[in-house]
Amino acid sequence: MQLTSNPTAVEVINLTKTFKGRQALKQVSFKIKDGEMAALVGASGSGKSTLLRNINGLQEVTEGSVKIYGTSLQVNGRLHSKVRVLRSQMGFIFQQFNLVNRLTVLDNVLVGGLSQVSLTRSALRLFTREEKERALIALERVGILEQAYKRASLLSGGQQQRVAIARCLMQGAKIILADEPIASLDPESARKVMELLTSLNRDNGITVITSLHQIQMVRRYFERTVALKDGAVVFDGSIDELNDRKLDSIYGAAVEELVLRGHGEIPV
């Protein structure tokens, strides 16, 4: 969903990130409109995960800036004084789910609302009835309400990833950043997670930025693609333009890493 009248949700301006003298990101710039669904594509080491972590301030940039709805979250490595408030607008979905396994599914979702409660209540996990109802509604939205009182460790990988998405809904996130959210999932679970993210974008207007290896998945679910190689943006445009010939010209032999083969195909 890309409407020219929509405001800019995320703007990355000349972002550079250096680790121990090596540039992981090099002068990266792009804009994502509010309500847009965009994919970050690239082989391992291209900088996709680092870019997402810099967008929401989990890592501090070396140079450049990141703006969220026009407000600078960080500039040249200096975080905004209200970074917690700005970050609360962004939900983050990790490849390995990042749940607390000993807690129930419901408690894991309630964690998404911690930015809206006092430190005392968050430390003691003192949640109101209204907050618990909101968390249950979020679990129903992602299709696993019946799992609410199970320990998170008892769920399948696909179910755990849907808990992570419900946590973003509980947070009230306007933007979801998803870092390889289906890399650890079987094909059927991957399909369900991608369809859920697509639904949240289409029906709820949530801006979704997802890093992915698999070009087939990008072609199925996305219109806008930002391709990275060695930390730099090498393509930004319609997925229709990122055809096999273009991929070969960008990645050469490394293109094989971006293409699913045989049993790895995602069912329709």
C-alpha positions in Angstrom: 0.0 0.0 0.0 1.8 3.2 -1.2 -0.2 6.4 -1.3 1.5 9.6 -2.3 -0.6 11.6 0.2 0.6 9.5 3.1 3.2 11.1 5.5 6.6 9.6 5.8 6.7 7.0 8.7 10.5 6.2 8.5 13.2 8.3 7.0 16.8 7.1 6.9 19.3 9.8 5.9 23.0 9.0 5.0 23.1 6.4 7.7 26.6 4.9 8.3 27.4 2.3 10.9 30.9 1.2 11.7 32.0 -1.8 13.8 35.7 -2.0 14.8 36.7 0.0 11.7 34.5 -1.9 9.3 31.5 -0.2 7.7 28.4 -2.4 8.1 26.2 0.3 6.6 27.4 2.9 4.1 25.4 6.2 3.5 22.1 4.4 3.5 19.1 6.7 2.6 15.4 5.9 1.9 11.9 6.8 3.0 9.0 4.5 3.9 5.5 6.1 3.8 2.9 5.6 6.5 1.0 2.4 5.7 3.5 1.1 3.3 4.9 -2.5 3.3 8.5 -2.8 2.2 11.0 -5.5 2.1 14.8 -5.3 2.8 16.6 -7.9 0.6 20.1 -9.0 0.6 22.5 -11.9 1.2 24.0 -12.6 4.6 26.2 -9.8 5.7 24.5 -7.2 3.5 23.4 -5.1 6.5 19.7 -5.8 6.8 19.6 -6.7 10.5 22.0 -3.9 11.4 19.8 -1.4 9.5 16.6 -2.4 11.3 18.3 -2.2 14.7 19.6 1.3 13.9 16.1 2.4 12.7 14.6 1.7 16.1 17.6 2.8 18.2 18.7 -0.6 19.4 22.0 0.4 18.0 23.4 3.9 17.7 24.4 5.1 14.2 27.9 6.2 13.5 26.8 9.0 11.2 23.6 10.1 9.6 20.1 10.1 11.1 16.8 8.3 11.5 13.4 10.1 11.6 10.2 8.6 12.8 7.1 10.6 11.6 9.4 13.6 11.1 11.1 13.5 14.5 14.8 12.5 14.7 15.1 9.4 16.8 18.9 9.7 16.5 21.4 11.9 14.8 25.1 11.0 14.5 24.8 8.5 17.3 22.9 10.7 19.7 19.5 9.4 20.7 16.5 11.7 21.2 15.8 12.5 24.9 12.4 10.9 24.5 13.7 7.9 22.6 11.5 5.6 24.7 8.4 7.3 23.5 9.5 7.3 19.9 10.5 3.7 20.0 7.1 2.7 21.5 5.6 3.5 18.1 7.7 0.6 16.6 7.3 -3.0 17.3 10.3 -5.3 16.6 9.9 -8.9 15.6 13.1 -11.0 15.9 14.1 -14.1 14.0 14.3 -16.1 17.3 11.0 -14.7 18.7 12.6 -13.1 21.8 9.9 -14.4 24.2 10.3 -15.2 27.9 9.8 -19.0 27.8 8.9 -19.4 31.4 6.1 -16.9 31.2 2.6 -17.6 29.8 1.7 -16.4 26.3 -0.6 -13.8 27.8 2.2 -12.4 30.0 4.5 -12.2 27.0 1.9 -10.2 25.1 1.4 -7.9 28.1 5.1 -7.0 28.0 4.3 -5.1 24.8 2.5 -2.5 26.9 5.3 -1.8 29.4 6.2 1.5 27.8 2.8 2.8 28.8 3.0 1.8 32.5 5.1 2.9 35.5 8.4 1.2 36.2 7.0 -0.2 39.4 4.0 -1.9 37.7 6.2 -3.2 34.9 8.7 -4.7 37.3 6.0 -6.4 39.3 4.0 -7.3 36.2 0.9 -5.7 37.7 -1.5 -5.4 34.8 -5.1 -4.1 34.9 -8.1 -6.1 33.7 -8.4 -3.7 30.7 -4.8 -4.4 29.8 -5.3 -8.1 30.0 -8.4 -7.8 27.8 -6.4 -5.9 25.2 -3.8 -8.6 25.2 -6.4 -11.3 24.7 -7.9 -9.3 21.8 -4.4 -9.1 20.3 -4.0 -12.9 20.6 -7.4 -13.4 19.0 -6.3 -11.1 16.1 -3.3 -13.3 15.4 -5.3 -16.5 15.7 -3.9 -18.1 18.9 -6.3 -17.0 21.7 -6.6 -20.6 22.9 -2.9 -20.6 23.7 -3.1 -17.6 26.1 -2.4 -19.5 29.4 0.2 -21.9 28.1 3.9 -21.4 28.8 5.5 -19.8 25.7 8.1 -22.6 25.6 5.3 -25.1 24.7 4.3 -23.4 21.5 5.6 -24.2 18.0 7.9 -21.8 16.3 5.1 -20.4 14.1 2.9 -19.8 17.2 5.7 -18.1 19.1 6.2 -15.7 16.2 2.5 -14.9 16.2 2.9 -14.2 20.0 5.6 -11.7 19.1 3.3 -10.0 16.6 0.5 -9.9 19.2 3.0 -8.2 21.5 3.5 -5.5 18.8 -0.3 -5.0 18.7 -0.5 -4.7 22.5 2.2 -2.1 22.2 0.0 -0.1 19.9 2.8 0.0 17.3 2.2 2.0 14.2 5.3 0.5 12.6 6.5 -3.2 12.7 10.1 -3.9 12.0 10.6 -7.7 11.3 14.1 -9.1 11.1 14.0 -12.4 9.1 10.7 -13.3 10.9 10.3 -16.6 8.9 13.9 -17.8 8.7 13.4 -20.4 11.5 9.9 -21.6 10.4 8.6 -24.4 8.3 7.0 -23.4 5.0 3.4 -23.5 6.3 4.1 -21.5 9.4 6.1 -19.0 7.3 3.1 -18.6 5.0 0.8 -17.9 8.0 3.2 -15.3 9.5 3.6 -13.5 6.1 -0.2 -13.5 5.5 -0.7 -12.1 9.1 1.8 -9.3 8.5 0.1 -8.5 5.1 -3.3 -8.4 6.8 -2.1 -6.0 9.5 -0.7 -3.8 6.9 -3.8 -3.9 4.7 -6.6 -3.9 7.3 -4.9 -2.0 10.2 -2.7 0.4 8.2 0.4 -0.7 10.1 3.6 0.2 8.3 5.7 -3.0 7.8 9.4 -3.2 7.1 10.7 -6.8 6.8 14.1 -8.2 6.1 14.1 -11.4 4.1 16.5 -13.7 2.2 13.9 -15.4 0.0 13.2 -13.4 -3.1 10.1 -15.6 -3.9 8.5 -14.5 -0.6 9.3 -10.9 -1.4 7.7 -11.2 -4.9 4.6 -12.8 -3.4 3.9 -10.3 -0.6 5.6 -7.0 -1.3 5.5 -4.3 -3.9 8.4 -2.1 -2.6 11.9 -3.5 -2.2 15.1 -2.0 -0.9 18.1 -4.2 -1.8 21.4 -4.1 0.1 24.8 -5.3 -0.7 27.9 -4.8 1.4 26.0 -2.3 3.5 24.9 -0.1 0.7 21.5 0.4 -1.1 21.9 -1.0 -4.6 18.2 -1.0 -5.6 15.1 0.8 -4.3 11.9 0.4 -6.3 9.1 -1.9 -7.4 9.6 -5.7 -6.9 8.6 -6.1 -10.6 11.8 -4.3 -11.6 13.9 -6.6 -9.4 13.8 -9.6 -11.9 16.2 -12.5 -12.1 18.5 -10.6 -14.5 18.7 -7.6 -12.2 19.4 -9.9 -9.2 22.2 -11.6 -11.1 23.8 -8.3 -12.0 23.7 -7.2 -8.4 24.6 -10.3 -6.5 26.4 -12.6 -9.0 26.9 -16.1 -7.5 25.5 -15.0 -4.2 22.1 -14.8 -5.8 21.7 -18.5 -5.0 21.3 -17.6 -1.3 18.2 -15.5 -2.2 16.4 -18.2 -4.1 14.4 -21.0 -2.4 14.9 -24.5 -3.9 12.8 -27.7 -3.9 11.2 -28.5 -0.6 11.8 -25.0 0.7 9.1 -23.5 -1.5 6.3 -21.8 0.5 2.8 -23.3 -0.2 0.2 -21.1 -1.7 
